[in-house]
């Protein structure tokens, strides 16, 4: 899944819709790979919580740090 949002303002647009997030996360049959800009996604509470869980669970595969 590509979150397609990356900006300095932290605007996640349609990604802030909880229904879209639920569908995207629960419909995967074998696995889920999310590609996105964590700095932008962290401006949204649901995405921030999910990113915290991914990090704490050791599931973050790779990321770029500035």
PDB file of N, CA, C and O in Angstrom:
ATOM      1  N   UNK A   1       0.850  -1.166   0.000  1.00  0.00           N
ATOM      2  CA  UNK A   1       0.000   0.000   0.000  1.00  0.00           C
ATOM      3  C   UNK A   1       0.897   1.230   0.000  1.00  0.00           C
ATOM      4  O   UNK A   1       1.824   1.327   0.804  1.00  0.00           O
ATOM      5  N   UNK A   2       0.630   2.148  -0.880  1.00  0.00           N
ATOM      6  CA  UNK A   2       1.352   3.406  -0.918  1.00  0.00           C
ATOM      7  C   UNK A   2       0.443   4.493  -0.370  1.00  0.00           C
ATOM      8  O   UNK A   2      -0.695   4.642  -0.813  1.00  0.00           O
ATOM      9  N   UNK A   3       0.946   5.247   0.588  1.00  0.00           N
ATOM     10  CA  UNK A   3       0.113   6.281   1.201  1.00  0.00           C
ATOM     11  C   UNK A   3       0.100   7.574   0.392  1.00  0.00           C
ATOM     12  O   UNK A   3      -0.698   8.464   0.685  1.00  0.00           O
ATOM     13  N   UNK A   4       0.930   7.697  -0.581  1.00  0.00           N
ATOM     14  CA  UNK A   4       0.970   8.782  -1.564  1.00  0.00           C
ATOM     15  C   UNK A   4       0.959  10.205  -1.005  1.00  0.00           C
ATOM     16  O   UNK A   4       0.689  11.147  -1.750  1.00  0.00           O
ATOM     17  N   UNK A   5       1.238  10.381   0.257  1.00  0.00           N
ATOM     18  CA  UNK A   5       1.270  11.724   0.823  1.00  0.00           C
ATOM     19  C   UNK A   5       2.637  12.000   1.426  1.00  0.00           C
ATOM     20  O   UNK A   5       3.163  11.194   2.193  1.00  0.00           O
ATOM     21  N   UNK A   6       3.208  13.144   1.073  1.00  0.00           N
ATOM     22  CA  UNK A   6       4.471  13.589   1.638  1.00  0.00           C
ATOM     23  C   UNK A   6       4.530  15.097   1.487  1.00  0.00           C
ATOM     24  O   UNK A   6       4.647  15.614   0.376  1.00  0.00           O
ATOM     25  N   UNK A   7       4.451  15.800   2.605  1.00  0.00           N
ATOM     26  CA  UNK A   7       4.518  17.255   2.547  1.00  0.00           C
ATOM     27  C   UNK A   7       4.950  17.818   3.894  1.00  0.00           C
ATOM     28  O   UNK A   7       4.824  17.156   4.925  1.00  0.00           O
ATOM     29  N   UNK A   8       5.452  19.026   3.877  1.00  0.00           N
ATOM     30  CA  UNK A   8       5.934  19.677   5.101  1.00  0.00           C
ATOM     31  C   UNK A   8       4.805  20.106   6.025  1.00  0.00           C
ATOM     32  O   UNK A   8       5.033  20.325   7.214  1.00  0.00           O
ATOM     33  N   UNK A   9       3.584  20.232   5.496  1.00  0.00           N
ATOM     34  CA  UNK A   9       2.450  20.684   6.298  1.00  0.00           C
ATOM     35  C   UNK A   9       1.791  19.553   7.086  1.00  0.00           C
ATOM     36  O   UNK A   9       0.962  19.814   7.958  1.00  0.00           O
ATOM     37  N   UNK A  10       2.144  18.311   6.794  1.00  0.00           N
ATOM     38  CA  UNK A  10       1.559  17.174   7.487  1.00  0.00           C
ATOM     39  C   UNK A  10       0.122  16.894   7.097  1.00  0.00           C
ATOM     40  O   UNK A  10      -0.632  16.319   7.882  1.00  0.00           O
ATOM     41  N   UNK A  11      -0.262  17.289   5.909  1.00  0.00           N
ATOM     42  CA  UNK A  11      -1.637  17.058   5.446  1.00  0.00           C
ATOM     43  C   UNK A  11      -1.724  15.667   4.817  1.00  0.00           C
ATOM     44  O   UNK A  11      -1.066  15.381   3.817  1.00  0.00           O
ATOM     45  N   UNK A  12      -2.543  14.813   5.418  1.00  0.00           N
ATOM     46  CA  UNK A  12      -2.662  13.445   4.926  1.00  0.00           C
ATOM     47  C   UNK A  12      -3.866  13.255   4.020  1.00  0.00           C
ATOM     48  O   UNK A  12      -4.034  12.177   3.450  1.00  0.00           O
ATOM     49  N   UNK A  13      -4.699  14.260   3.873  1.00  0.00           N
ATOM     50  CA  UNK A  13      -5.831  14.200   2.953  1.00  0.00           C
ATOM     51  C   UNK A  13      -6.768  13.049   3.253  1.00  0.00           C
ATOM     52  O   UNK A  13      -7.154  12.834   4.401  1.00  0.00           O
ATOM     53  N   UNK A  14      -7.135  12.301   2.207  1.00  0.00           N
ATOM     54  CA  UNK A  14      -8.101  11.208   2.356  1.00  0.00           C
ATOM     55  C   UNK A  14      -7.597  10.109   3.278  1.00  0.00           C
ATOM     56  O   UNK A  14      -8.391   9.290   3.742  1.00  0.00           O
ATOM     57  N   UNK A  15      -6.304  10.071   3.556  1.00  0.00           N
ATOM     58  CA  UNK A  15      -5.763   9.036   4.441  1.00  0.00           C
ATOM     59  C   UNK A  15      -6.229   9.192   5.881  1.00  0.00           C
ATOM     60  O   UNK A  15      -6.071   8.272   6.684  1.00  0.00           O
ATOM     61  N   UNK A  16      -6.801  10.342   6.220  1.00  0.00           N
ATOM     62  CA  UNK A  16      -7.292  10.545   7.589  1.00  0.00           C
ATOM     63  C   UNK A  16      -8.653   9.883   7.813  1.00  0.00           C
ATOM     64  O   UNK A  16      -9.139   9.825   8.943  1.00  0.00           O
ATOM     65  N   UNK A  17      -9.263   9.388   6.744  1.00  0.00           N
ATOM     66  CA  UNK A  17     -10.558   8.702   6.853  1.00  0.00           C
ATOM     67  C   UNK A  17     -10.344   7.323   7.475  1.00  0.00           C
ATOM     68  O   UNK A  17      -9.709   6.461   6.867  1.00  0.00           O
ATOM     69  N   UNK A  18     -10.869   7.112   8.681  1.00  0.00           N
ATOM     70  CA  UNK A  18     -10.668   5.863   9.413  1.00  0.00           C
ATOM     71  C   UNK A  18     -11.181   4.659   8.632  1.00  0.00           C
ATOM     72  O   UNK A  18     -10.617   3.569   8.735  1.00  0.00           O
ATOM     73  N   UNK A  19     -12.232   4.841   7.862  1.00  0.00           N
ATOM     74  CA  UNK A  19     -12.771   3.724   7.072  1.00  0.00           C
ATOM     75  C   UNK A  19     -11.784   3.261   6.011  1.00  0.00           C
ATOM     76  O   UNK A  19     -11.620   2.061   5.786  1.00  0.00           O
ATOM     77  N   UNK A  20     -11.130   4.212   5.362  1.00  0.00           N
ATOM     78  CA  UNK A  20     -10.127   3.855   4.347  1.00  0.00           C
ATOM     79  C   UNK A  20      -8.957   3.117   4.988  1.00  0.00           C
ATOM     80  O   UNK A  20      -8.466   2.126   4.447  1.00  0.00           O
ATOM     81  N   UNK A  21      -8.518   3.605   6.137  1.00  0.00           N
ATOM     82  CA  UNK A  21      -7.418   2.947   6.836  1.00  0.00           C
ATOM     83  C   UNK A  21      -7.816   1.523   7.229  1.00  0.00           C
ATOM     84  O   UNK A  21      -7.032   0.589   7.055  1.00  0.00           O
ATOM     85  N   UNK A  22      -9.008   1.357   7.749  1.00  0.00           N
ATOM     86  CA  UNK A  22      -9.488   0.044   8.149  1.00  0.00           C
ATOM     87  C   UNK A  22      -9.513  -0.918   6.960  1.00  0.00           C
ATOM     88  O   UNK A  22      -9.037  -2.049   7.063  1.00  0.00           O
ATOM     89  N   UNK A  23     -10.063  -0.474   5.845  1.00  0.00           N
ATOM     90  CA  UNK A  23     -10.138  -1.332   4.658  1.00  0.00           C
ATOM     91  C   UNK A  23      -8.733  -1.690   4.184  1.00  0.00           C
ATOM     92  O   UNK A  23      -8.456  -2.851   3.884  1.00  0.00           O
ATOM     93  N   UNK A  24      -7.861  -0.714   4.114  1.00  0.00           N
ATOM     94  CA  UNK A  24      -6.507  -0.964   3.626  1.00  0.00           C
ATOM     95  C   UNK A  24      -5.758  -1.955   4.511  1.00  0.00           C
ATOM     96  O   UNK A  24      -5.027  -2.808   4.008  1.00  0.00           O
ATOM     97  N   UNK A  25      -5.935  -1.846   5.814  1.00  0.00           N
ATOM     98  CA  UNK A  25      -5.184  -2.688   6.744  1.00  0.00           C
ATOM     99  C   UNK A  25      -5.790  -4.083   6.911  1.00  0.00           C
ATOM    100  O   UNK A  25      -5.064  -5.031   7.212  1.00  0.00           O
ATOM    101  N   UNK A  26      -7.073  -4.224   6.725  1.00  0.00           N
ATOM    102  CA  UNK A  26      -7.711  -5.506   7.028  1.00  0.00           C
ATOM    103  C   UNK A  26      -7.975  -6.380   5.811  1.00  0.00           C
ATOM    104  O   UNK A  26      -8.367  -7.537   5.967  1.00  0.00           O
ATOM    105  N   UNK A  27      -7.774  -5.867   4.612  1.00  0.00           N
ATOM    106  CA  UNK A  27      -8.083  -6.659   3.425  1.00  0.00           C
ATOM    107  C   UNK A  27      -6.901  -7.453   2.892  1.00  0.00           C
ATOM    108  O   UNK A  27      -7.061  -8.266   1.982  1.00  0.00           O
ATOM    109  N   UNK A  28      -5.732  -7.230   3.442  1.00  0.00           N
ATOM    110  CA  UNK A  28      -4.553  -7.961   2.969  1.00  0.00           C
ATOM    111  C   UNK A  28      -4.713  -9.450   3.270  1.00  0.00           C
ATOM    112  O   UNK A  28      -5.076  -9.830   4.383  1.00  0.00           O
ATOM    113  N   UNK A  29      -4.443 -10.276   2.289  1.00  0.00           N
ATOM    114  CA  UNK A  29      -4.620 -11.729   2.433  1.00  0.00           C
ATOM    115  C   UNK A  29      -3.370 -12.406   3.010  1.00  0.00           C
ATOM    116  O   UNK A  29      -3.486 -13.294   3.854  1.00  0.00           O
ATOM    117  N   UNK A  30      -2.197 -12.001   2.571  1.00  0.00           N
ATOM    118  CA  UNK A  30      -0.970 -12.692   2.971  1.00  0.00           C
ATOM    119  C   UNK A  30       0.013 -11.805   3.717  1.00  0.00           C
ATOM    120  O   UNK A  30       0.880 -12.314   4.427  1.00  0.00           O
ATOM    121  N   UNK A  31      -0.098 -10.531   3.575  1.00  0.00           N
ATOM    122  CA  UNK A  31       0.824  -9.612   4.228  1.00  0.00           C
ATOM    123  C   UNK A  31       0.534  -8.191   3.798  1.00  0.00           C
ATOM    124  O   UNK A  31      -0.234  -7.952   2.867  1.00  0.00           O
ATOM    125  N   UNK A  32       1.149  -7.260   4.479  1.00  0.00           N
ATOM    126  CA  UNK A  32       0.909  -5.850   4.170  1.00  0.00           C
ATOM    127  C   UNK A  32       2.220  -5.096   4.229  1.00  0.00           C
ATOM    128  O   UNK A  32       2.939  -5.153   5.226  1.00  0.00           O
ATOM    129  N   UNK A  33       2.521  -4.399   3.166  1.00  0.00           N
ATOM    130  CA  UNK A  33       3.670  -3.512   3.121  1.00  0.00           C
ATOM    131  C   UNK A  33       3.125  -2.114   2.894  1.00  0.00           C
ATOM    132  O   UNK A  33       2.402  -1.871   1.929  1.00  0.00           O
ATOM    133  N   UNK A  34       3.473  -1.200   3.782  1.00  0.00           N
ATOM    134  CA  UNK A  34       3.021   0.185   3.669  1.00  0.00           C
ATOM    135  C   UNK A  34       4.227   1.040   3.337  1.00  0.00           C
ATOM    136  O   UNK A  34       5.241   0.996   4.033  1.00  0.00           O
ATOM    137  N   UNK A  35       4.117   1.811   2.282  1.00  0.00           N
ATOM    138  CA  UNK A  35       5.172   2.731   1.876  1.00  0.00           C
ATOM    139  C   UNK A  35       4.644   4.137   2.075  1.00  0.00           C
ATOM    140  O   UNK A  35       3.587   4.488   1.550  1.00  0.00           O
ATOM    141  N   UNK A  36       5.372   4.941   2.829  1.00  0.00           N
ATOM    142  CA  UNK A  36       4.902   6.297   3.073  1.00  0.00           C
ATOM    143  C   UNK A  36       5.916   7.137   3.814  1.00  0.00           C
ATOM    144  O   UNK A  36       6.966   6.647   4.232  1.00  0.00           O
ATOM    145  N   UNK A  37       5.599   8.384   3.971  1.00  0.00           N
ATOM    146  CA  UNK A  37       6.435   9.340   4.682  1.00  0.00           C
ATOM    147  C   UNK A  37       5.954   9.443   6.124  1.00  0.00           C
ATOM    148  O   UNK A  37       4.931  10.070   6.400  1.00  0.00           O
ATOM    149  N   UNK A  38       6.681   8.837   7.025  1.00  0.00           N
ATOM    150  CA  UNK A  38       6.304   8.837   8.437  1.00  0.00           C
ATOM    151  C   UNK A  38       6.176  10.225   9.027  1.00  0.00           C
ATOM    152  O   UNK A  38       5.344  10.454   9.905  1.00  0.00           O
ATOM    153  N   UNK A  39       6.987  11.149   8.558  1.00  0.00           N
ATOM    154  CA  UNK A  39       6.905  12.523   9.079  1.00  0.00           C
ATOM    155  C   UNK A  39       5.566  13.153   8.747  1.00  0.00           C
ATOM    156  O   UNK A  39       5.021  13.907   9.553  1.00  0.00           O
ATOM    157  N   UNK A  40       5.035  12.860   7.590  1.00  0.00           N
ATOM    158  CA  UNK A  40       3.710  13.373   7.213  1.00  0.00           C
ATOM    159  C   UNK A  40       2.619  12.592   7.929  1.00  0.00           C
ATOM    160  O   UNK A  40       1.703  13.192   8.491  1.00  0.00           O
ATOM    161  N   UNK A  41       2.701  11.265   7.918  1.00  0.00           N
ATOM    162  CA  UNK A  41       1.659  10.429   8.510  1.00  0.00           C
ATOM    163  C   UNK A  41       1.514  10.648  10.016  1.00  0.00           C
ATOM    164  O   UNK A  41       0.415  10.499  10.550  1.00  0.00           O
ATOM    165  N   UNK A  42       2.588  10.997  10.705  1.00  0.00           N
ATOM    166  CA  UNK A  42       2.521  11.199  12.160  1.00  0.00           C
ATOM    167  C   UNK A  42       1.656  12.396  12.562  1.00  0.00           C
ATOM    168  O   UNK A  42       1.324  12.538  13.739  1.00  0.00           O
ATOM    169  N   UNK A  43       1.290  13.245  11.626  1.00  0.00           N
ATOM    170  CA  UNK A  43       0.399  14.359  11.941  1.00  0.00           C
ATOM    171  C   UNK A  43      -1.044  13.898  12.153  1.00  0.00           C
ATOM    172  O   UNK A  43      -1.872  14.656  12.659  1.00  0.00           O
ATOM    173  N   UNK A  44      -1.339  12.670  11.771  1.00  0.00           N
ATOM    174  CA  UNK A  44      -2.663  12.097  11.967  1.00  0.00           C
ATOM    175  C   UNK A  44      -2.588  11.118  13.139  1.00  0.00           C
ATOM    176  O   UNK A  44      -1.687  10.280  13.187  1.00  0.00           O
ATOM    177  N   UNK A  45      -3.519  11.217  14.073  1.00  0.00           N
ATOM    178  CA  UNK A  45      -3.498  10.398  15.282  1.00  0.00           C
ATOM    179  C   UNK A  45      -3.527   8.902  15.039  1.00  0.00           C
ATOM    180  O   UNK A  45      -2.793   8.156  15.687  1.00  0.00           O
ATOM    181  N   UNK A  46      -4.365   8.453  14.114  1.00  0.00           N
ATOM    182  CA  UNK A  46      -4.458   7.017  13.834  1.00  0.00           C
ATOM    183  C   UNK A  46      -3.186   6.483  13.193  1.00  0.00           C
ATOM    184  O   UNK A  46      -2.684   5.424  13.572  1.00  0.00           O
ATOM    185  N   UNK A  47      -2.678   7.211  12.235  1.00  0.00           N
ATOM    186  CA  UNK A  47      -1.439   6.783  11.598  1.00  0.00           C
ATOM    187  C   UNK A  47      -0.279   6.821  12.586  1.00  0.00           C
ATOM    188  O   UNK A  47       0.578   5.938  12.577  1.00  0.00           O
ATOM    189  N   UNK A  48      -0.252   7.833  13.428  1.00  0.00           N
ATOM    190  CA  UNK A  48       0.814   7.933  14.420  1.00  0.00           C
ATOM    191  C   UNK A  48       0.793   6.733  15.366  1.00  0.00           C
ATOM    192  O   UNK A  48       1.836   6.156  15.672  1.00  0.00           O
ATOM    193  N   UNK A  49      -0.398   6.367  15.822  1.00  0.00           N
ATOM    194  CA  UNK A  49      -0.529   5.205  16.708  1.00  0.00           C
ATOM    195  C   UNK A  49      -0.083   3.938  15.997  1.00  0.00           C
ATOM    196  O   UNK A  49       0.594   3.100  16.593  1.00  0.00           O
ATOM    197  N   UNK A  50      -0.449   3.786  14.739  1.00  0.00           N
ATOM    198  CA  UNK A  50      -0.054   2.603  13.983  1.00  0.00           C
ATOM    199  C   UNK A  50       1.459   2.567  13.797  1.00  0.00           C
ATOM    200  O   UNK A  50       2.082   1.516  13.947  1.00  0.00           O
ATOM    201  N   UNK A  51       2.048   3.717  13.471  1.00  0.00           N
ATOM    202  CA  UNK A  51       3.505   3.780  13.312  1.00  0.00           C
ATOM    203  C   UNK A  51       4.219   3.468  14.622  1.00  0.00           C
ATOM    204  O   UNK A  51       5.267   2.823  14.614  1.00  0.00           O
ATOM    205  N   UNK A  52       3.667   3.917  15.743  1.00  0.00           N
ATOM    206  CA  UNK A  52       4.241   3.576  17.055  1.00  0.00           C
ATOM    207  C   UNK A  52       4.222   2.069  17.257  1.00  0.00           C
ATOM    208  O   UNK A  52       5.212   1.481  17.691  1.00  0.00           O
ATOM    209  N   UNK A  53       3.081   1.441  16.938  1.00  0.00           N
ATOM    210  CA  UNK A  53       2.948  -0.004  17.102  1.00  0.00           C
ATOM    211  C   UNK A  53       3.944  -0.750  16.204  1.00  0.00           C
ATOM    212  O   UNK A  53       4.584  -1.707  16.639  1.00  0.00           O
ATOM    213  N   UNK A  54       4.067  -0.307  14.954  1.00  0.00           N
ATOM    214  CA  UNK A  54       4.996  -0.937  14.019  1.00  0.00           C
ATOM    215  C   UNK A  54       6.428  -0.836  14.564  1.00  0.00           C
ATOM    216  O   UNK A  54       7.177  -1.812  14.541  1.00  0.00           O
ATOM    217  N   UNK A  55       6.789   0.324  15.042  1.00  0.00           N
ATOM    218  CA  UNK A  55       8.139   0.536  15.562  1.00  0.00           C
ATOM    219  C   UNK A  55       8.388  -0.310  16.807  1.00  0.00           C
ATOM    220  O   UNK A  55       9.405  -0.996  16.904  1.00  0.00           O
ATOM    221  N   UNK A  56       7.451  -0.258  17.764  1.00  0.00           N
ATOM    222  CA  UNK A  56       7.602  -1.015  19.008  1.00  0.00           C
ATOM    223  C   UNK A  56       7.620  -2.525  18.771  1.00  0.00           C
ATOM    224  O   UNK A  56       8.246  -3.267  19.528  1.00  0.00           O
ATOM    225  N   UNK A  57       6.942  -2.971  17.735  1.00  0.00           N
ATOM    226  CA  UNK A  57       6.875  -4.397  17.422  1.00  0.00           C
ATOM    227  C   UNK A  57       8.071  -4.866  16.594  1.00  0.00           C
ATOM    228  O   UNK A  57       8.192  -6.051  16.284  1.00  0.00           O
ATOM    229  N   UNK A  58       8.940  -3.943  16.243  1.00  0.00           N
ATOM    230  CA  UNK A  58      10.114  -4.301  15.439  1.00  0.00           C
ATOM    231  C   UNK A  58       9.759  -4.644  14.002  1.00  0.00           C
ATOM    232  O   UNK A  58      10.465  -5.426  13.364  1.00  0.00           O
ATOM    233  N   UNK A  59       8.689  -4.080  13.485  1.00  0.00           N
ATOM    234  CA  UNK A  59       8.229  -4.396  12.139  1.00  0.00           C
ATOM    235  C   UNK A  59       8.628  -3.365  11.089  1.00  0.00           C
ATOM    236  O   UNK A  59       8.349  -3.547   9.904  1.00  0.00           O
ATOM    237  N   UNK A  60       9.270  -2.300  11.509  1.00  0.00           N
ATOM    238  CA  UNK A  60       9.714  -1.281  10.558  1.00  0.00           C
ATOM    239  C   UNK A  60      10.888  -1.873   9.783  1.00  0.00           C
ATOM    240  O   UNK A  60      11.959  -2.111  10.343  1.00  0.00           O
ATOM    241  N   UNK A  61      10.675  -2.106   8.502  1.00  0.00           N
ATOM    242  CA  UNK A  61      11.687  -2.791   7.718  1.00  0.00           C
ATOM    243  C   UNK A  61      12.839  -1.870   7.315  1.00  0.00           C
ATOM    244  O   UNK A  61      14.002  -2.273   7.337  1.00  0.00           O
ATOM    245  N   UNK A  62      12.512  -0.652   6.953  1.00  0.00           N
ATOM    246  CA  UNK A  62      13.538   0.246   6.480  1.00  0.00           C
ATOM    247  C   UNK A  62      12.988   1.659   6.438  1.00  0.00           C
ATOM    248  O   UNK A  62      11.819   1.861   6.113  1.00  0.00           O
ATOM    249  N   UNK A  63      13.798   2.611   6.756  1.00  0.00           N
ATOM    250  CA  UNK A  63      13.355   4.000   6.673  1.00  0.00           C
ATOM    251  C   UNK A  63      14.560   4.916   6.505  1.00  0.00           C
ATOM    252  O   UNK A  63      15.698   4.530   6.773  1.00  0.00           O
ATOM    253  N   UNK A  64      14.290   6.116   6.064  1.00  0.00           N
ATOM    254  CA  UNK A  64      15.329   7.118   5.859  1.00  0.00           C
ATOM    255  C   UNK A  64      15.249   8.115   7.004  1.00  0.00           C
ATOM    256  O   UNK A  64      14.163   8.562   7.371  1.00  0.00           O
ATOM    257  N   UNK A  65      16.367   8.451   7.551  1.00  0.00           N
ATOM    258  CA  UNK A  65      16.428   9.503   8.580  1.00  0.00           C
ATOM    259  C   UNK A  65      17.177  10.687   8.021  1.00  0.00           C
ATOM    260  O   UNK A  65      18.205  10.541   7.361  1.00  0.00           O
ATOM    261  N   UNK A  66      16.652  11.850   8.293  1.00  0.00           N
ATOM    262  CA  UNK A  66      17.349  13.079   7.854  1.00  0.00           C
ATOM    263  C   UNK A  66      18.450  13.428   8.820  1.00  0.00           C
ATOM    264  O   UNK A  66      19.148  14.423   8.627  1.00  0.00           O
TER     265      UNK A  66
END
